[in-house]
Amino acid sequence: MAQKLEWAACELSAYQGGFLLVRFDFVHNVLVWKDSNRWFNNFVRGLPEADMDVFRQVLETNLRELLKEDSGDLLEGPQSKVWRLIYKFADEPEMEHISYDGSINSWRRLASLCSEAGGRSFVL
């Protein structure tokens, strides 16, 4: 991960529970928040570069940890919640990481980061 992270999106979706999506655009220093259950919580906000650098560092660290923690096992049957992280490094295609286990520490830290960045709860 020597390349610089250009953007990342964290999504939490639940069966019949909607979704929350937080996208960090590190090129333009913009945060996008989308909430399918409460449309009035949707917003786009420009943030100072210093704040975005902190978020980038946390996301890059959590990404490394997620890739280490994930067992890669496929689960049988439907899952009630899905955690999805989509990210793009400069000069590389976008990548995606999906998990059904929100109890993994790095997912909890990502949810906390999204809550801090958006000033809202990242909980369905």
C-alpha positions in Angstrom: 0.0 0.0 0.0 2.7 2.5 -1.1 0.1 4.3 -3.2 -1.9 7.1 -1.8 -5.5 6.4 -1.0 -7.8 8.6 -3.3 -11.1 7.7 -1.9 -12.9 5.2 0.3 -16.5 4.3 1.1 -17.8 2.5 4.1 -21.3 1.0 3.9 -23.5 -0.8 6.4 -26.6 -2.4 5.0 -29.2 -4.6 6.7 -32.0 -6.8 5.3 -35.2 -4.6 5.4 -33.2 -2.1 7.4 -31.8 0.2 4.7 -28.2 1.3 4.4 -25.7 4.0 5.6 -22.9 5.0 3.3 -20.0 7.3 4.1 -17.6 8.3 1.3 -14.3 10.0 1.9 -12.9 11.8 -1.2 -9.3 12.5 -0.3 -8.6 14.3 -3.7 -11.2 17.0 -3.1 -11.4 16.8 0.7 -15.1 16.0 0.7 -17.2 13.8 2.9 -20.5 12.3 1.6 -23.1 10.8 4.0 -26.2 8.9 2.7 -28.8 7.4 4.9 -31.6 5.5 3.2 -33.9 5.6 6.3 -33.5 9.3 7.1 -33.1 11.2 3.8 -32.9 14.5 5.8 -29.5 13.2 7.2 -27.9 13.1 3.7 -25.2 15.7 3.2 -22.0 16.6 1.4 -19.4 18.4 3.4 -16.0 19.8 2.6 -13.4 19.2 5.4 -10.0 20.7 6.1 -7.1 18.7 4.5 -5.6 18.1 8.0 -8.8 16.3 9.1 -9.0 14.3 5.9 -5.3 13.2 6.4 -6.2 11.8 9.8 -9.2 9.9 8.3 -6.9 8.6 5.5 -4.4 7.3 8.0 -7.0 5.6 10.1 -8.6 4.0 7.0 -5.3 2.8 5.6 -4.4 1.2 9.0 -7.9 -0.4 9.3 -7.7 -1.7 5.8 -4.4 -3.5 6.6 -6.0 -5.0 9.7 -9.2 -6.0 7.9 -7.2 -7.9 5.4 -5.3 -9.7 8.2 -8.4 -10.5 10.3 -10.7 -11.7 7.5 -10.9 -15.5 7.3 -12.3 -15.4 3.8 -14.8 -18.1 4.7 -18.1 -18.0 2.9 -21.1 -18.1 5.2 -24.2 -20.2 4.6 -27.6 -18.6 4.3 -28.7 -15.0 4.4 -27.0 -12.5 6.7 -28.8 -9.8 8.5 -26.1 -7.1 8.1 -23.4 -6.6 5.6 -20.3 -4.3 6.1 -18.7 -3.1 2.8 -15.5 -1.1 2.3 -14.7 0.1 -1.2 -11.4 1.9 -1.8 -9.2 3.2 -4.5 -5.5 3.9 -4.6 -3.9 6.1 -7.2 -3.3 4.3 -10.6 -5.0 1.1 -9.4 -8.5 -0.3 -9.9 -11.0 0.1 -7.1 -11.2 -2.7 -4.6 -13.9 -4.0 -2.3 -13.9 -5.8 1.0 -17.2 -7.3 2.4 -17.8 -8.8 5.8 -20.8 -10.1 7.7 -19.2 -9.9 11.1 -19.5 -6.4 12.5 -17.8 -7.5 15.7 -14.4 -7.4 14.2 -12.4 -4.7 16.0 -11.4 -2.9 12.8 -15.0 -2.7 11.6 -16.0 -1.1 15.0 -13.2 1.4 14.5 -14.4 2.2 11.0 -17.9 2.8 12.3 -16.5 5.1 15.0 -14.5 7.0 12.4 -17.6 7.5 10.2 -19.6 8.7 13.2 -16.8 11.1 14.2 -16.4 12.4 10.6 -20.2 12.9 10.0 -21.2 14.0 13.5 -23.9 11.3 13.4 -24.3 7.7 14.6 -23.2 5.1 12.1 -25.8 2.6 13.3 -28.8 1.2 11.5 
